[in-house]
Amino acid sequence: MRYIAHRGNTIGKFESWENEPTYIDKAINEGFDVEVDVWFLHMEKHGGMLFLGHDEPLYGVNLEWFSDRIDHLWVHCKNIDAINYFRECQHKFNYFWHQNDDITLTSNGDIWAYPGKQPIKNSIAVMPELNDDDVSSCSGICSDYIRRYKVRNNIAE
């Protein structure tokens, strides 16, 4: 089972910290994967820059930042330029785009399922607590409360 901290959240929704690089590192250091919201913006002097942030680009990061965390990041591209950037990148990042789709496939072939669409075998259940989704056949969970799922599943095993 993959345990994915939604925007770095592990014990609840903390909007002021979401997608902040040190917050993401904290979740990774605690043993979680992290879903991050990523923008790519064309910059006149720099060619282009990557930013983290949900509703807008807030935190500038570079490709090395992503590369150092490649095994733990689920990259939610927030604009078309971000999709194009990661698609053309030499590294094999796990990235995707979605809005209100029932499901989307990540670049690694994972099924990323919108809240309320479970059960889907071997999918990633996103925010299953919103609809009390059945996650018994999922291969991963993405939640603001991911620590609860990990603790609950470790006790059950």
N, C-alpha and C positions, 0 to 999 in steps of 0.2 A: 504494500500500500504506500502510495506517495502522499505525503502530507505537505500541502502548499499553503503558505501564509499569504492571504490576499493583501497585496500591497505592503507586506511586511507585518500586518496585524497577526497576533497570535492569541491574545486573550480578550479581544473586543475591538471595536472600530474606533480608531484614534485618527481622525481625518487630518489633524495638523501634522502628524508624523508620516502619513502614508507616502510611499515612494521615496522617502528621504534616504539617501545612501547609507548612513550609519544605522538607521532603523532596519533596513534590508539586511545589512551585515549581522545585526543582532539576531534576527530570525534565522539566518543561515548558521550562525555559530551555535544556535540552540538545536540544530539538527533538522531544520525545515527547508524545503524548497520555497521559492517566493515567486508569486505572479507580480510582475512590474508593468506599469503603463509607460510606454516609450513613444516619444515624438522625434522626428528628424526634421530639422529646419535648415533651409539653405541660408547661408550667411555670406554676405558679400566678401568679407575679408578672409573667411576661414573655409569656404567651400560648403561646409555643412557641419552641423553639430547635433549630437544626441542629447535628449533631455528626458528626465523622469518627471511624471506628474499625471494626475488623472484628467482633470478638466482643462488643464493648460500645461505647457512646458515650464517646469519650475527649477529642476536641479540638473545642471550641465554635467554630463559624464562622458568619458571617452570609450573607444572600443576596447582598450585594455581593461577598463573597469568591468565590462561585460565578459571579456575573455577569462578574467580571473575567477569568475563566478559561473562559468558556462554550464556546469553540471547541476546547478541549483536554480537557474532562472527559467521562468515561463514568461516570454516576452509578448505582452499584449500591445501590438502596434496600434497607435491612436490616430495615425494619419497614413495616407497612401505612400508618402515619401519614406516613412519608417518601414513599411512592408518591402518596398523596393530596395532600401538599404540592406536589410537583413537577407533578402533573397540573393543579392549580389555579393554578399560578404563571403569571404573565404572560410570563415568558421562555421560550424554546424550548430547554430543556435536553435533552440526550440521556440519558435515564434508563431503568432497567429493574429488574425483580425476577426472581430465579431462585434455586433451591436445587439440586436434582439433575436438573433437566429436561434432556433432550437438547439442546434449543435454546429460546431465548426471543427475542422481538422487542423491540428497544429502541423508545423513543418516536419515534425517527427512522426506524424501519423496518429497522434493521440486524439481521441474524441473528447472535445471540451463541451460539456453539456450545460445549457442554460438552466438556472434554478427552476425546479418544478417539472423537469423532464425525465427524472429517474423512475424506474431503474433501466439503465442501459449497460449491458455487460462490457466490462473493461474500459469504461469511460472515466473521465474526471468529472466528479460531481461538484458543481460550483454553488456555493452558499446553500448547501442542502438544508440547513436549519430554517431557512425562510419558508419552506413548504413541507417540512418534516419528511424529506425525500428518503427513500430506501437506498442506502449506499452499500448494501451487502454484496453486490456484484461489481462494484466499481474498482478500478485499479488505483484511484487517487481521489483526494478531496481537497478542494480549495475553499478556505473559509477565513473569516475574521476571527473565528474562535477555534482555530486548528488545534491548539493545545488540548482542548477537551476531547476531540476525536482521537488524537494520538494516545492520550491517557486512557480513554475508554477502550480502545482497541487493544492496547498493550495489556490491560487488566483481563480482557476477555480471552486473550490468546494463551 
